[in-house]
């Protein structure tokens, strides 16, 4: 049983990661997270609804589906850009 007087280190670590003054490996928009960069994506309402419907169809999250598409498109662009 955990002593209620001891700090919850997992909770403290989680809150520190969310803090805008925290470590540069946070999830703040445009900030680094490990080896990745965080981007905010704004979609028109109709596009957002389409993304949600497709994600539900593929049994994934809208964010995961959008990320997959961006990575696929970057790979495609990379292949075609280098052929020029």
PyMOL Python script that loads the backbone (N, CA, C, O; Angstrom):
from pymol import cmd

cmd.read_pdbstr("""\
ATOM      1  N   UNK A   1       0.845  -1.187   0.000  1.00  0.00           N
ATOM      2  CA  UNK A   1       0.000   0.000   0.000  1.00  0.00           C
ATOM      3  C   UNK A   1       0.880   1.235   0.000  1.00  0.00           C
ATOM      4  O   UNK A   1       1.863   1.294   0.739  1.00  0.00           O
ATOM      5  N   UNK A   2       0.536   2.239  -0.831  1.00  0.00           N
ATOM      6  CA  UNK A   2       1.336   3.449  -0.943  1.00  0.00           C
ATOM      7  C   UNK A   2       1.026   4.394   0.209  1.00  0.00           C
ATOM      8  O   UNK A   2      -0.134   4.579   0.578  1.00  0.00           O
ATOM      9  N   UNK A   3       2.066   4.987   0.772  1.00  0.00           N
ATOM     10  CA  UNK A   3       1.915   5.954   1.855  1.00  0.00           C
ATOM     11  C   UNK A   3       1.370   7.251   1.261  1.00  0.00           C
ATOM     12  O   UNK A   3       1.975   7.807   0.344  1.00  0.00           O
ATOM     13  N   UNK A   4       0.228   7.747   1.769  1.00  0.00           N
ATOM     14  CA  UNK A   4      -0.404   8.954   1.240  1.00  0.00           C
ATOM     15  C   UNK A   4       0.436  10.202   1.454  1.00  0.00           C
ATOM     16  O   UNK A   4       0.190  11.220   0.807  1.00  0.00           O
ATOM     17  N   UNK A   5       1.420  10.151   2.343  1.00  0.00           N
ATOM     18  CA  UNK A   5       2.257  11.310   2.612  1.00  0.00           C
ATOM     19  C   UNK A   5       3.421  11.419   1.636  1.00  0.00           C
ATOM     20  O   UNK A   5       4.064  12.467   1.562  1.00  0.00           O
ATOM     21  N   UNK A   6       3.707  10.345   0.875  1.00  0.00           N
ATOM     22  CA  UNK A   6       4.789  10.373  -0.097  1.00  0.00           C
ATOM     23  C   UNK A   6       4.293  10.969  -1.406  1.00  0.00           C
ATOM     24  O   UNK A   6       3.143  10.751  -1.787  1.00  0.00           O
ATOM     25  N   UNK A   7       5.147  11.720  -2.101  1.00  0.00           N
ATOM     26  CA  UNK A   7       4.719  12.302  -3.380  1.00  0.00           C
ATOM     27  C   UNK A   7       4.516  11.207  -4.431  1.00  0.00           C
ATOM     28  O   UNK A   7       5.236  10.209  -4.457  1.00  0.00           O
ATOM     29  N   UNK A   8       3.536  11.416  -5.282  1.00  0.00           N
ATOM     30  CA  UNK A   8       3.269  10.497  -6.383  1.00  0.00           C
ATOM     31  C   UNK A   8       4.208  10.886  -7.524  1.00  0.00           C
ATOM     32  O   UNK A   8       3.937  11.839  -8.254  1.00  0.00           O
ATOM     33  N   UNK A   9       5.309  10.150  -7.676  1.00  0.00           N
ATOM     34  CA  UNK A   9       6.332  10.522  -8.657  1.00  0.00           C
ATOM     35  C   UNK A   9       5.825  10.404 -10.087  1.00  0.00           C
ATOM     36  O   UNK A   9       6.217  11.201 -10.939  1.00  0.00           O
ATOM     37  N   UNK A  10       4.970   9.436 -10.372  1.00  0.00           N
ATOM     38  CA  UNK A  10       4.415   9.290 -11.718  1.00  0.00           C
ATOM     39  C   UNK A  10       3.552  10.493 -12.068  1.00  0.00           C
ATOM     40  O   UNK A  10       3.646  11.027 -13.173  1.00  0.00           O
ATOM     41  N   UNK A  11       2.707  10.924 -11.128  1.00  0.00           N
ATOM     42  CA  UNK A  11       1.868  12.098 -11.354  1.00  0.00           C
ATOM     43  C   UNK A  11       2.728  13.348 -11.499  1.00  0.00           C
ATOM     44  O   UNK A  11       2.461  14.177 -12.370  1.00  0.00           O
ATOM     45  N   UNK A  12       3.737  13.496 -10.678  1.00  0.00           N
ATOM     46  CA  UNK A  12       4.619  14.666 -10.755  1.00  0.00           C
ATOM     47  C   UNK A  12       5.338  14.716 -12.100  1.00  0.00           C
ATOM     48  O   UNK A  12       5.487  15.787 -12.689  1.00  0.00           O
ATOM     49  N   UNK A  13       5.785  13.558 -12.585  1.00  0.00           N
ATOM     50  CA  UNK A  13       6.457  13.493 -13.881  1.00  0.00           C
ATOM     51  C   UNK A  13       5.505  13.873 -15.010  1.00  0.00           C
ATOM     52  O   UNK A  13       5.877  14.613 -15.920  1.00  0.00           O
ATOM     53  N   UNK A  14       4.278  13.366 -14.946  1.00  0.00           N
ATOM     54  CA  UNK A  14       3.267  13.674 -15.952  1.00  0.00           C
ATOM     55  C   UNK A  14       2.964  15.170 -15.970  1.00  0.00           C
ATOM     56  O   UNK A  14       2.922  15.782 -17.038  1.00  0.00           O
ATOM     57  N   UNK A  15       2.754  15.754 -14.805  1.00  0.00           N
ATOM     58  CA  UNK A  15       2.455  17.187 -14.722  1.00  0.00           C
ATOM     59  C   UNK A  15       3.633  18.032 -15.188  1.00  0.00           C
ATOM     60  O   UNK A  15       3.429  19.070 -15.818  1.00  0.00           O
ATOM     61  N   UNK A  16       4.840  17.619 -14.897  1.00  0.00           N
ATOM     62  CA  UNK A  16       6.026  18.356 -15.347  1.00  0.00           C
ATOM     63  C   UNK A  16       6.121  18.330 -16.869  1.00  0.00           C
ATOM     64  O   UNK A  16       6.529  19.317 -17.482  1.00  0.00           O
ATOM     65  N   UNK A  17       5.744  17.204 -17.484  1.00  0.00           N
ATOM     66  CA  UNK A  17       5.788  17.116 -18.942  1.00  0.00           C
ATOM     67  C   UNK A  17       4.758  18.037 -19.583  1.00  0.00           C
ATOM     68  O   UNK A  17       4.972  18.523 -20.694  1.00  0.00           O
ATOM     69  N   UNK A  18       3.650  18.281 -18.904  1.00  0.00           N
ATOM     70  CA  UNK A  18       2.613  19.158 -19.436  1.00  0.00           C
ATOM     71  C   UNK A  18       2.915  20.633 -19.204  1.00  0.00           C
ATOM     72  O   UNK A  18       2.325  21.495 -19.856  1.00  0.00           O
ATOM     73  N   UNK A  19       3.809  20.924 -18.302  1.00  0.00           N
ATOM     74  CA  UNK A  19       4.121  22.305 -17.941  1.00  0.00           C
ATOM     75  C   UNK A  19       4.817  23.016 -19.085  1.00  0.00           C
ATOM     76  O   UNK A  19       5.794  22.493 -19.619  1.00  0.00           O
ATOM     77  N   UNK A  20       4.339  24.213 -19.486  1.00  0.00           N
ATOM     78  CA  UNK A  20       4.994  24.933 -20.576  1.00  0.00           C
ATOM     79  C   UNK A  20       6.415  25.378 -20.215  1.00  0.00           C
ATOM     80  O   UNK A  20       7.229  25.620 -21.106  1.00  0.00           O
ATOM     81  N   UNK A  21       6.718  25.487 -18.926  1.00  0.00           N
ATOM     82  CA  UNK A  21       8.060  25.860 -18.518  1.00  0.00           C
ATOM     83  C   UNK A  21       8.929  24.629 -18.301  1.00  0.00           C
ATOM     84  O   UNK A  21      10.082  24.740 -17.884  1.00  0.00           O
ATOM     85  N   UNK A  22       8.380  23.474 -18.581  1.00  0.00           N
ATOM     86  CA  UNK A  22       9.094  22.226 -18.314  1.00  0.00           C
ATOM     87  C   UNK A  22      10.174  21.942 -19.335  1.00  0.00           C
ATOM     88  O   UNK A  22      10.636  22.825 -20.058  1.00  0.00           O
ATOM     89  N   UNK A  23      10.545  20.728 -19.365  1.00  0.00           N
ATOM     90  CA  UNK A  23      11.574  20.224 -20.253  1.00  0.00           C
ATOM     91  C   UNK A  23      11.222  20.501 -21.707  1.00  0.00           C
ATOM     92  O   UNK A  23      10.045  20.473 -22.064  1.00  0.00           O
ATOM     93  N   UNK A  24      12.235  20.773 -22.577  1.00  0.00           N
ATOM     94  CA  UNK A  24      11.926  21.000 -23.992  1.00  0.00           C
ATOM     95  C   UNK A  24      11.288  19.805 -24.675  1.00  0.00           C
ATOM     96  O   UNK A  24      10.740  19.950 -25.768  1.00  0.00           O
ATOM     97  N   UNK A  25      11.341  18.623 -24.064  1.00  0.00           N
ATOM     98  CA  UNK A  25      10.669  17.459 -24.636  1.00  0.00           C
ATOM     99  C   UNK A  25       9.252  17.401 -24.096  1.00  0.00           C
ATOM    100  O   UNK A  25       8.866  16.443 -23.428  1.00  0.00           O
ATOM    101  N   UNK A  26       8.481  18.440 -24.396  1.00  0.00           N
ATOM    102  CA  UNK A  26       7.094  18.506 -23.961  1.00  0.00           C
ATOM    103  C   UNK A  26       6.198  18.411 -25.177  1.00  0.00           C
ATOM    104  O   UNK A  26       6.676  18.264 -26.302  1.00  0.00           O
ATOM    105  N   UNK A  27       4.897  18.495 -24.951  1.00  0.00           N
ATOM    106  CA  UNK A  27       3.954  18.404 -26.062  1.00  0.00           C
ATOM    107  C   UNK A  27       3.389  19.759 -26.443  1.00  0.00           C
ATOM    108  O   UNK A  27       2.340  19.809 -27.086  1.00  0.00           O
ATOM    109  N   UNK A  28       4.026  20.850 -26.084  1.00  0.00           N
ATOM    110  CA  UNK A  28       3.568  22.171 -26.490  1.00  0.00           C
ATOM    111  C   UNK A  28       3.601  22.287 -28.001  1.00  0.00           C
ATOM    112  O   UNK A  28       4.473  21.702 -28.643  1.00  0.00           O
ATOM    113  N   UNK A  29       2.661  23.037 -28.586  1.00  0.00           N
ATOM    114  CA  UNK A  29       2.569  23.158 -30.045  1.00  0.00           C
ATOM    115  C   UNK A  29       3.890  23.628 -30.633  1.00  0.00           C
ATOM    116  O   UNK A  29       4.451  24.633 -30.196  1.00  0.00           O
ATOM    117  N   UNK A  30       4.382  22.896 -31.625  1.00  0.00           N
ATOM    118  CA  UNK A  30       5.616  23.258 -32.287  1.00  0.00           C
ATOM    119  C   UNK A  30       6.868  22.946 -31.488  1.00  0.00           C
ATOM    120  O   UNK A  30       7.969  23.281 -31.924  1.00  0.00           O
ATOM    121  N   UNK A  31       6.733  22.324 -30.351  1.00  0.00           N
ATOM    122  CA  UNK A  31       7.890  22.008 -29.512  1.00  0.00           C
ATOM    123  C   UNK A  31       8.318  20.572 -29.774  1.00  0.00           C
ATOM    124  O   UNK A  31       7.553  19.773 -30.313  1.00  0.00           O
ATOM    125  N   UNK A  32       9.520  20.262 -29.397  1.00  0.00           N
ATOM    126  CA  UNK A  32      10.057  18.916 -29.613  1.00  0.00           C
ATOM    127  C   UNK A  32       9.521  17.945 -28.573  1.00  0.00           C
ATOM    128  O   UNK A  32       9.292  18.324 -27.424  1.00  0.00           O
ATOM    129  N   UNK A  33       9.325  16.706 -28.968  1.00  0.00           N
ATOM    130  CA  UNK A  33       8.932  15.631 -28.057  1.00  0.00           C
ATOM    131  C   UNK A  33       9.757  14.427 -28.458  1.00  0.00           C
ATOM    132  O   UNK A  33       9.442  13.731 -29.423  1.00  0.00           O
ATOM    133  N   UNK A  34      10.820  14.190 -27.703  1.00  0.00           N
ATOM    134  CA  UNK A  34      11.742  13.118 -28.086  1.00  0.00           C
ATOM    135  C   UNK A  34      12.365  13.475 -29.412  1.00  0.00           C
ATOM    136  O   UNK A  34      12.948  14.552 -29.540  1.00  0.00           O
ATOM    137  N   UNK A  35      12.265  12.617 -30.399  1.00  0.00           N
ATOM    138  CA  UNK A  35      12.807  12.884 -31.724  1.00  0.00           C
ATOM    139  C   UNK A  35      11.762  13.413 -32.680  1.00  0.00           C
ATOM    140  O   UNK A  35      11.965  13.368 -33.893  1.00  0.00           O
ATOM    141  N   UNK A  36      10.645  13.914 -32.168  1.00  0.00           N
ATOM    142  CA  UNK A  36       9.553  14.361 -33.029  1.00  0.00           C
ATOM    143  C   UNK A  36       9.228  15.827 -32.787  1.00  0.00           C
ATOM    144  O   UNK A  36       9.641  16.409 -31.784  1.00  0.00           O
ATOM    145  N   UNK A  37       8.496  16.410 -33.701  1.00  0.00           N
ATOM    146  CA  UNK A  37       8.024  17.779 -33.602  1.00  0.00           C
ATOM    147  C   UNK A  37       6.499  17.736 -33.534  1.00  0.00           C
ATOM    148  O   UNK A  37       5.874  16.891 -34.176  1.00  0.00           O
ATOM    149  N   UNK A  38       5.908  18.622 -32.777  1.00  0.00           N
ATOM    150  CA  UNK A  38       4.456  18.659 -32.620  1.00  0.00           C
ATOM    151  C   UNK A  38       3.893  19.783 -33.476  1.00  0.00           C
ATOM    152  O   UNK A  38       4.366  20.916 -33.397  1.00  0.00           O
ATOM    153  N   UNK A  39       2.885  19.481 -34.295  1.00  0.00           N
ATOM    154  CA  UNK A  39       2.212  20.460 -35.137  1.00  0.00           C
ATOM    155  C   UNK A  39       0.730  20.465 -34.801  1.00  0.00           C
ATOM    156  O   UNK A  39       0.143  19.433 -34.474  1.00  0.00           O
ATOM    157  N   UNK A  40       0.146  21.638 -34.889  1.00  0.00           N
ATOM    158  CA  UNK A  40      -1.291  21.756 -34.692  1.00  0.00           C
ATOM    159  C   UNK A  40      -1.929  21.845 -36.079  1.00  0.00           C
ATOM    160  O   UNK A  40      -1.443  22.586 -36.933  1.00  0.00           O
ATOM    161  N   UNK A  41      -2.998  21.110 -36.307  1.00  0.00           N
ATOM    162  CA  UNK A  41      -3.648  21.051 -37.609  1.00  0.00           C
ATOM    163  C   UNK A  41      -5.094  21.505 -37.471  1.00  0.00           C
ATOM    164  O   UNK A  41      -5.860  20.921 -36.704  1.00  0.00           O
ATOM    165  N   UNK A  42      -5.468  22.539 -38.206  1.00  0.00           N
ATOM    166  CA  UNK A  42      -6.849  23.018 -38.193  1.00  0.00           C
ATOM    167  C   UNK A  42      -7.512  22.617 -39.510  1.00  0.00           C
ATOM    168  O   UNK A  42      -6.984  22.878 -40.591  1.00  0.00           O
ATOM    169  N   UNK A  43      -8.670  21.983 -39.401  1.00  0.00           N
ATOM    170  CA  UNK A  43      -9.401  21.526 -40.576  1.00  0.00           C
ATOM    171  C   UNK A  43     -10.775  22.181 -40.612  1.00  0.00           C
ATOM    172  O   UNK A  43     -11.352  22.466 -39.562  1.00  0.00           O
ATOM    173  N   UNK A  44     -11.308  22.422 -41.810  1.00  0.00           N
ATOM    174  CA  UNK A  44     -12.701  22.864 -41.903  1.00  0.00           C
ATOM    175  C   UNK A  44     -13.612  21.803 -41.289  1.00  0.00           C
ATOM    176  O   UNK A  44     -13.255  20.625 -41.251  1.00  0.00           O
ATOM    177  N   UNK A  45     -14.773  22.211 -40.815  1.00  0.00           N
ATOM    178  CA  UNK A  45     -15.673  21.281 -40.129  1.00  0.00           C
ATOM    179  C   UNK A  45     -16.011  20.050 -40.967  1.00  0.00           C
ATOM    180  O   UNK A  45     -16.044  18.936 -40.444  1.00  0.00           O
ATOM    181  N   UNK A  46     -16.259  20.237 -42.251  1.00  0.00           N
ATOM    182  CA  UNK A  46     -16.604  19.082 -43.111  1.00  0.00           C
ATOM    183  C   UNK A  46     -15.428  18.115 -43.210  1.00  0.00           C
ATOM    184  O   UNK A  46     -15.620  16.901 -43.146  1.00  0.00           O
ATOM    185  N   UNK A  47     -14.226  18.635 -43.364  1.00  0.00           N
ATOM    186  CA  UNK A  47     -13.042  17.770 -43.451  1.00  0.00           C
ATOM    187  C   UNK A  47     -12.821  17.054 -42.127  1.00  0.00           C
ATOM    188  O   UNK A  47     -12.453  15.879 -42.112  1.00  0.00           O
ATOM    189  N   UNK A  48     -13.040  17.746 -41.025  1.00  0.00           N
ATOM    190  CA  UNK A  48     -12.882  17.134 -39.712  1.00  0.00           C
ATOM    191  C   UNK A  48     -13.866  15.979 -39.531  1.00  0.00           C
ATOM    192  O   UNK A  48     -13.504  14.926 -39.005  1.00  0.00           O
ATOM    193  N   UNK A  49     -15.101  16.178 -39.964  1.00  0.00           N
ATOM    194  CA  UNK A  49     -16.100  15.114 -39.858  1.00  0.00           C
ATOM    195  C   UNK A  49     -15.719  13.918 -40.733  1.00  0.00           C
ATOM    196  O   UNK A  49     -15.865  12.768 -40.318  1.00  0.00           O
ATOM    197  N   UNK A  50     -15.234  14.191 -41.936  1.00  0.00           N
ATOM    198  CA  UNK A  50     -14.796  13.101 -42.816  1.00  0.00           C
ATOM    199  C   UNK A  50     -13.648  12.325 -42.183  1.00  0.00           C
ATOM    200  O   UNK A  50     -13.628  11.095 -42.225  1.00  0.00           O
ATOM    201  N   UNK A  51     -12.695  13.044 -41.598  1.00  0.00           N
ATOM    202  CA  UNK A  51     -11.564  12.394 -40.952  1.00  0.00           C
ATOM    203  C   UNK A  51     -12.036  11.513 -39.802  1.00  0.00           C
ATOM    204  O   UNK A  51     -11.561  10.388 -39.646  1.00  0.00           O
ATOM    205  N   UNK A  52     -12.965  12.018 -39.001  1.00  0.00           N
ATOM    206  CA  UNK A  52     -13.497  11.228 -37.876  1.00  0.00           C
ATOM    207  C   UNK A  52     -14.205   9.971 -38.371  1.00  0.00           C
ATOM    208  O   UNK A  52     -14.029   8.893 -37.803  1.00  0.00           O
ATOM    209  N   UNK A  53     -15.003  10.105 -39.426  1.00  0.00           N
ATOM    210  CA  UNK A  53     -15.727   8.954 -39.964  1.00  0.00           C
ATOM    211  C   UNK A  53     -14.766   7.903 -40.517  1.00  0.00           C
ATOM    212  O   UNK A  53     -14.938   6.709 -40.271  1.00  0.00           O
ATOM    213  N   UNK A  54     -13.755   8.349 -41.265  1.00  0.00           N
ATOM    214  CA  UNK A  54     -12.788   7.408 -41.817  1.00  0.00           C
ATOM    215  C   UNK A  54     -11.969   6.744 -40.711  1.00  0.00           C
ATOM    216  O   UNK A  54     -11.692   5.546 -40.775  1.00  0.00           O
ATOM    217  N   UNK A  55     -11.590   7.504 -39.718  1.00  0.00           N
ATOM    218  CA  UNK A  55     -10.832   6.930 -38.601  1.00  0.00           C
ATOM    219  C   UNK A  55     -11.667   5.874 -37.886  1.00  0.00           C
ATOM    220  O   UNK A  55     -11.151   4.814 -37.533  1.00  0.00           O
ATOM    221  N   UNK A  56     -12.947   6.149 -37.671  1.00  0.00           N
ATOM    222  CA  UNK A  56     -13.824   5.172 -37.033  1.00  0.00           C
ATOM    223  C   UNK A  56     -13.925   3.908 -37.904  1.00  0.00           C
ATOM    224  O   UNK A  56     -13.894   2.790 -37.390  1.00  0.00           O
ATOM    225  N   UNK A  57     -14.044   4.098 -39.216  1.00  0.00           N
ATOM    226  CA  UNK A  57     -14.115   2.965 -40.139  1.00  0.00           C
ATOM    227  C   UNK A  57     -12.865   2.092 -40.038  1.00  0.00           C
ATOM    228  O   UNK A  57     -12.953   0.864 -40.041  1.00  0.00           O
ATOM    229  N   UNK A  58     -11.691   2.743 -39.949  1.00  0.00           N
ATOM    230  CA  UNK A  58     -10.426   2.019 -39.869  1.00  0.00           C
ATOM    231  C   UNK A  58     -10.039   1.649 -38.434  1.00  0.00           C
ATOM    232  O   UNK A  58      -8.959   1.110 -38.191  1.00  0.00           O
ATOM    233  N   UNK A  59     -10.924   1.943 -37.503  1.00  0.00           N
ATOM    234  CA  UNK A  59     -10.733   1.630 -36.084  1.00  0.00           C
ATOM    235  C   UNK A  59      -9.419   2.208 -35.550  1.00  0.00           C
ATOM    236  O   UNK A  59      -8.609   1.509 -34.941  1.00  0.00           O
ATOM    237  N   UNK A  60      -9.239   3.496 -35.797  1.00  0.00           N
ATOM    238  CA  UNK A  60      -8.087   4.222 -35.303  1.00  0.00           C
ATOM    239  C   UNK A  60      -8.544   5.617 -34.898  1.00  0.00           C
ATOM    240  O   UNK A  60      -9.723   5.945 -35.032  1.00  0.00           O
ATOM    241  N   UNK A  61      -7.643   6.425 -34.415  1.00  0.00           N
ATOM    242  CA  UNK A  61      -8.000   7.792 -34.038  1.00  0.00           C
ATOM    243  C   UNK A  61      -7.800   8.731 -35.226  1.00  0.00           C
ATOM    244  O   UNK A  61      -6.989   8.449 -36.109  1.00  0.00           O
ATOM    245  N   UNK A  62      -8.529   9.836 -35.254  1.00  0.00           N
ATOM    246  CA  UNK A  62      -8.319  10.808 -36.326  1.00  0.00           C
ATOM    247  C   UNK A  62      -6.857  11.285 -36.380  1.00  0.00           C
ATOM    248  O   UNK A  62      -6.305  11.457 -37.467  1.00  0.00           O
ATOM    249  N   UNK A  63      -6.237  11.497 -35.225  1.00  0.00           N
ATOM    250  CA  UNK A  63      -4.844  11.954 -35.196  1.00  0.00           C
ATOM    251  C   UNK A  63      -3.910  10.911 -35.795  1.00  0.00           C
ATOM    252  O   UNK A  63      -3.018  11.254 -36.570  1.00  0.00           O
ATOM    253  N   UNK A  64      -4.102   9.647 -35.448  1.00  0.00           N
ATOM    254  CA  UNK A  64      -3.239   8.588 -35.974  1.00  0.00           C
ATOM    255  C   UNK A  64      -3.407   8.467 -37.487  1.00  0.00           C
ATOM    256  O   UNK A  64      -2.428   8.263 -38.204  1.00  0.00           O
ATOM    257  N   UNK A  65      -4.633   8.590 -37.971  1.00  0.00           N
ATOM    258  CA  UNK A  65      -4.883   8.495 -39.405  1.00  0.00           C
ATOM    259  C   UNK A  65      -4.246   9.671 -40.144  1.00  0.00           C
ATOM    260  O   UNK A  65      -3.613   9.479 -41.182  1.00  0.00           O
ATOM    261  N   UNK A  66      -4.410  10.879 -39.620  1.00  0.00           N
ATOM    262  CA  UNK A  66      -3.809  12.060 -40.245  1.00  0.00           C
ATOM    263  C   UNK A  66      -2.283  11.941 -40.253  1.00  0.00           C
ATOM    264  O   UNK A  66      -1.635  12.281 -41.242  1.00  0.00           O
ATOM    265  N   UNK A  67      -1.719  11.461 -39.153  1.00  0.00           N
ATOM    266  CA  UNK A  67      -0.263  11.305 -39.087  1.00  0.00           C
ATOM    267  C   UNK A  67       0.211  10.286 -40.123  1.00  0.00           C
ATOM    268  O   UNK A  67       1.214  10.504 -40.802  1.00  0.00           O
ATOM    269  N   UNK A  68      -0.508   9.183 -40.237  1.00  0.00           N
ATOM    270  CA  UNK A  68      -0.152   8.158 -41.226  1.00  0.00           C
ATOM    271  C   UNK A  68      -0.185   8.739 -42.631  1.00  0.00           C
ATOM    272  O   UNK A  68       0.724   8.492 -43.424  1.00  0.00           O
ATOM    273  N   UNK A  69      -1.220   9.507 -42.948  1.00  0.00           N
ATOM    274  CA  UNK A  69      -1.342  10.104 -44.276  1.00  0.00           C
ATOM    275  C   UNK A  69      -0.218  11.092 -44.563  1.00  0.00           C
ATOM    276  O   UNK A  69       0.331  11.109 -45.665  1.00  0.00           O
ATOM    277  N   UNK A  70       0.120  11.904 -43.586  1.00  0.00           N
ATOM    278  CA  UNK A  70       1.201  12.874 -43.780  1.00  0.00           C
ATOM    279  C   UNK A  70       2.518  12.143 -44.031  1.00  0.00           C
ATOM    280  O   UNK A  70       3.275  12.518 -44.927  1.00  0.00           O
ATOM    281  N   UNK A  71       2.793  11.109 -43.249  1.00  0.00           N
ATOM    282  CA  UNK A  71       4.029  10.357 -43.438  1.00  0.00           C
ATOM    283  C   UNK A  71       4.061   9.662 -44.800  1.00  0.00           C
ATOM    284  O   UNK A  71       5.106   9.627 -45.451  1.00  0.00           O
ATOM    285  N   UNK A  72       2.921   9.109 -45.238  1.00  0.00           N
ATOM    286  CA  UNK A  72       2.856   8.479 -46.557  1.00  0.00           C
ATOM    287  C   UNK A  72       3.100   9.512 -47.655  1.00  0.00           C
ATOM    288  O   UNK A  72       3.828   9.245 -48.611  1.00  0.00           O
ATOM    289  N   UNK A  73       2.496  10.680 -47.520  1.00  0.00           N
ATOM    290  CA  UNK A  73       2.659  11.717 -48.534  1.00  0.00           C
ATOM    291  C   UNK A  73       4.095  12.233 -48.574  1.00  0.00           C
ATOM    292  O   UNK A  73       4.630  12.492 -49.652  1.00  0.00           O
ATOM    293  N   UNK A  74       4.714  12.381 -47.423  1.00  0.00           N
ATOM    294  CA  UNK A  74       6.110  12.811 -47.395  1.00  0.00           C
ATOM    295  C   UNK A  74       7.012  11.798 -48.082  1.00  0.00           C
ATOM    296  O   UNK A  74       7.935  12.177 -48.803  1.00  0.00           O
ATOM    297  N   UNK A  75       6.756  10.528 -47.866  1.00  0.00           N
ATOM    298  CA  UNK A  75       7.524   9.483 -48.530  1.00  0.00           C
ATOM    299  C   UNK A  75       7.329   9.564 -50.041  1.00  0.00           C
ATOM    300  O   UNK A  75       8.295   9.477 -50.800  1.00  0.00           O
ATOM    301  N   UNK A  76       6.081   9.731 -50.476  1.00  0.00           N
ATOM    302  CA  UNK A  76       5.771   9.840 -51.905  1.00  0.00           C
ATOM    303  C   UNK A  76       6.467  11.058 -52.510  1.00  0.00           C
ATOM    304  O   UNK A  76       7.083  10.959 -53.571  1.00  0.00           O
ATOM    305  N   UNK A  77       6.371  12.202 -51.840  1.00  0.00           N
ATOM    306  CA  UNK A  77       7.011  13.433 -52.324  1.00  0.00           C
ATOM    307  C   UNK A  77       8.518  13.258 -52.400  1.00  0.00           C
ATOM    308  O   UNK A  77       9.152  13.718 -53.350  1.00  0.00           O
ATOM    309  N   UNK A  78       9.090  12.602 -51.413  1.00  0.00           N
ATOM    310  CA  UNK A  78      10.531  12.367 -51.391  1.00  0.00           C
ATOM    311  C   UNK A  78      10.969  11.541 -52.596  1.00  0.00           C
ATOM    312  O   UNK A  78      11.986  11.845 -53.220  1.00  0.00           O
ATOM    313  N   UNK A  79      10.214  10.507 -52.925  1.00  0.00           N
ATOM    314  CA  UNK A  79      10.546   9.666 -54.054  1.00  0.00           C
ATOM    315  C   UNK A  79      10.419  10.423 -55.365  1.00  0.00           C
ATOM    316  O   UNK A  79      11.266  10.272 -56.246  1.00  0.00           O
ATOM    317  N   UNK A  80       9.385  11.228 -55.509  1.00  0.00           N
ATOM    318  CA  UNK A  80       9.166  11.952 -56.763  1.00  0.00           C
ATOM    319  C   UNK A  80      10.032  13.196 -56.882  1.00  0.00           C
ATOM    320  O   UNK A  80      10.399  13.590 -57.989  1.00  0.00           O
ATOM    321  N   UNK A  81      10.356  13.809 -55.776  1.00  0.00           N
ATOM    322  CA  UNK A  81      11.200  15.003 -55.798  1.00  0.00           C
ATOM    323  C   UNK A  81      12.600  14.664 -56.269  1.00  0.00           C
ATOM    324  O   UNK A  81      13.203  15.430 -57.021  1.00  0.00           O
ATOM    325  N   UNK A  82      13.133  13.515 -55.834  1.00  0.00           N
ATOM    326  CA  UNK A  82      14.486  13.142 -56.183  1.00  0.00           C
ATOM    327  C   UNK A  82      14.616  12.640 -57.616  1.00  0.00           C
ATOM    328  O   UNK A  82      15.733  12.494 -58.113  1.00  0.00           O
ATOM    329  N   UNK A  83      13.511  12.375 -58.283  1.00  0.00           N
ATOM    330  CA  UNK A  83      13.551  11.922 -59.684  1.00  0.00           C
ATOM    331  C   UNK A  83      13.693  13.098 -60.635  1.00  0.00           C
ATOM    332  O   UNK A  83      14.036  12.905 -61.801  1.00  0.00           O
ATOM    333  N   UNK A  84      13.440  14.289 -60.170  1.00  0.00           N
ATOM    334  CA  UNK A  84      13.492  15.471 -61.063  1.00  0.00           C
ATOM    335  C   UNK A  84      14.890  15.873 -61.394  1.00  0.00           C
ATOM    336  O   UNK A  84      15.097  16.840 -62.127  1.00  0.00           O
TER     337      UNK A  84
END
""", "prot")
cmd.dss("prot")
cmd.show_as("cartoon", "prot")
cmd.util.cbc("prot")
cmd.orient("prot")
